[in-house]
């Protein structure tokens, strides 16, 4: 019998400038993202192919994102357990004045070794607090892939489904999923 994982509260932090995401952090982010993608996680980016993916391909995308970090526009929130990266996400503010009061949450991921231990929920609650208190955002949006139970996860955290793009995501031939649009009022 496999012992049940006991949740350990993560240490949460944010990275707001490229220099805060040094080579070791970028390496951890790439390792986490590669593990998430190759274990069936729904965290993809336009620059990444569908799984399986290699670490070098993911590392290039991590470099691009880390290079864009800024306190006003793009923050990376990370969760660590016993000093090890357990998950991360991006919190983005659009610069256009029509939507500058709304943030978007991207790339929410928990390392497969930490799934089911509360990392995702802790990151999402932290994102809401940072968005409201530090970035002065009024609302958050995100997009999630159907078929993975993500809408239930986000709903438990107070997010509301506001629409779907039916069969907008092609995971593989014959496996089209809805893109679920969700909203959180801060």
N, C-alpha and C positions, 0 to 999 in steps of 0.2 A: 504494500500500500504506500502510495506517495504521500509524504507529509504535506499538510495544507500550509500554504504560504501565510505567514502572519504579516498583515500590513504594518509597515513602518512609515510613520509620517515623513514625507519628503522634505528636504531643504529646498525652498523655492528661491529663485533669483531671476534677475532680468539682465540681459545684455543690450546695451543701447548704442554701442559704437563698435566699429570693426575691430579696434585693438582689444576690446574686451573678449572677443572670440578668437583667442590665439590658436596656434597650430594644434595644441593638445585638445582644446575644446572642439575645434573643427573636425578633428579626427574622431572624437567621440560621437559628434552629431552624425557624421557619415556612417559610422558603424551602426548606430541606432536606426537610422533611416533605412539602411540596406537590410538590416534584420527585419524591420517592420514590413517593408515591401515584399521581401522574399518569404515571409510567413503569411502573406495574404492580406496585409493591412491595406487600407484604402488611401494612403497618403502618397499621391502622385503629383508630379509637376509637369508642365508642358515640355520641359527640357529633358525629362527622363523617359526611357522606354518602359513598356510594361514588364513586369517580372518574368523571369529572374533578372536581376540587375547586379552588376559588379560594383564593388566599393569605389573604384576610380571614377565611374560615371556619376555616382551619387556625390562623391567628394567635390566634383566640379560645380554641381548645383549648390552645395553647401557654401563653397567659396563665393559664389555669386551672391547668395542671400546675405551672408555674413558681411560682405563688403558694402552692403546697402543699409546696414543698421544705423539708426539715428533716433534720438529720444523723441522727436516730434512725429516721425513718420513710420518707422519700423522698429519694433522691439521683439527680441527673442526671449521667451520665458522658458526656463529650464527647471527640471526637478531632479534632485539627486538623492539617492539612498545610499548611506554609508560611503559617501564620496564618489559614487558611480552614477553616471548619467542614466536616469530611469525614464525620462521623457522630455518632450519639448513641444513648443508651438510658436507661431508667429502672430503678432498683433500689429495690424496695418491700419494707418489712417491715410485716406486719399487726400491729396492736396487741393482738389477742386473745392471752391467755397460752397457749392451746393450740397456736398456730402461730407464736408470736413468734420461734422459732428458725429459721424458714424464710423465705427471701426469694423474691420473684417478679421476674423480669426482663420488662420490657415495652418495646414500641416500639423494638426493635433496628432501626437503620437506618444505611445508608451512602448518602451522596449518590450519585446515578447516575454522576457524573463520577469517582467514586473506587471504583466497584465493581471487584472483582477485584484490589485492591491490598493486601488484608490488613486493612482498617479494621475490618470486622466481627469478625474473629478477635481483633484487638488489643483491641477494646472488650469482648468476652466474657471474655477472660483477665483483663483489668483488673477487670471486674465480679466475677469469682470472688475475686480477691485482696482487693478492697475489702470484699466481703461477709464473707469469712473473717476478715481481719486487723483491720478497723476496726469493722464492724457486729456482729462475733461471731456471724454466722449459721452454721448447720451444713449447710444444704441450700439449693439454689435450684431453682425450678420455672419453666417457661415453657410457653407454648402457641404452636404454629406451624401455619400453613395448609399442607395437603398440596398436591401438584402443582407445587411450586416448587423441590424439592430441598433444602428447609431442614433436613429431618431428617438428611440426610447432612452438611450443614455443621455442625450442632450435634454430631452423633456424633463427627466428627473432633476436636472440642474436649473430648471426654470425657462428653458428655451422653448419657443413656440414655432411650429411648422407654419410657414406662410405661403408655401406653394411648392410645386414640383415641375420639373421639366421631364415629362415621360420619356423613358428609354433614351435619355440624352448621353448616357455613358456606356460605351461598348467595352466591356471587360475582356471579352473574347468573342469569336464568331458564335452567334446564337445566345449570347449572355449579355443582353442590354439591361441596364439598370436606370432607375429614376435618379435624377439629381435633386436632392431634397434641400429646399431653401429654408433656413431657420433664422430666427430673430430673438434677441434678448434686449428688453428695455432696461436701461441702467437707472 
